[in-house]
Amino acid sequence: MLQVNYIRENREKVLERLNVRNFKQPELVDQIISIDEDRRQTQNSLDSLSAAANTAAKQIGELMRAGKKEEAETVKLSSAGQKEQIKVLSDQLAAAEDNLYQLIVQLPNLPYHLVKTGATPEENEVVLTYGQPAKLPTDAKPHWELATKYDIIDFELGVKITGAGFPVYKGKGARLQRALINFFLDHATEAGYKEMQVPHLVNAASGFGTGQLPDKEGQMYHST
């Protein structure tokens, strides 16, 4: 995720790099800068008011200890509205920070400075290729036909149970799935990786942190 300081200090560069990615909402950049300006002003006002309130509280304490109750009451009255003002500014700051975050997460990462502009695959520059695409015979069958022929995957049952994109592996298909999982886990462990069993569900913060949100929210299943 782009940092707001970088966006503010490199507006033209950010817009230029977003254009390379054919980003369709460049107006978000100026919206972010505007909200950030309001946020910083609110933060400054809140800091100043909090400092004044702390000074007043300290002064009241000193006057009370010195037996100067009337002077302490005068200071207390003069600072009576500060607590409410601090609450208002704190709410404004929280709202600005939330709005800022919701906009920033919509910006994609900027492409490397050597990446050229290309609106279509034909305009993009191929820097490196590895290997050759597999050349299948003309009578080659797609995986879904092979799965049905050998009775190793049931796509229709998966749709009935869960929805599209969740096939049911059965028989040798289930065994193959399990064997592949074990193979790759063993291979990764031998390479020094540590096996982890993590939850099947993630919260919104994890989704944003890994770049799955907000653009993939429509592909997610929600749980409460």
Secondary structure, 3 states (H helix, E strand, C coil): CCCHHHHHHCHHHHHHHHHHCCCCCCHHHHHHHHHHHHHHHHHHHHHHHHHHHHHHHHHHHHHHHCCCHHHHHHHHHHCCCHHHHHHHHHHHHHHHHHHHHHHHCCCCCCCCCCCCCCCCHHHCCCCCCCCCCCCCCCCCCCHHHHHHHCCCEEHHHHHHHCCCCCCEECCHHHHHHHHHHHHHHHHHHHCCCCCCCCCCCCCHHHHHHCCCCCCCHHHCCCCC
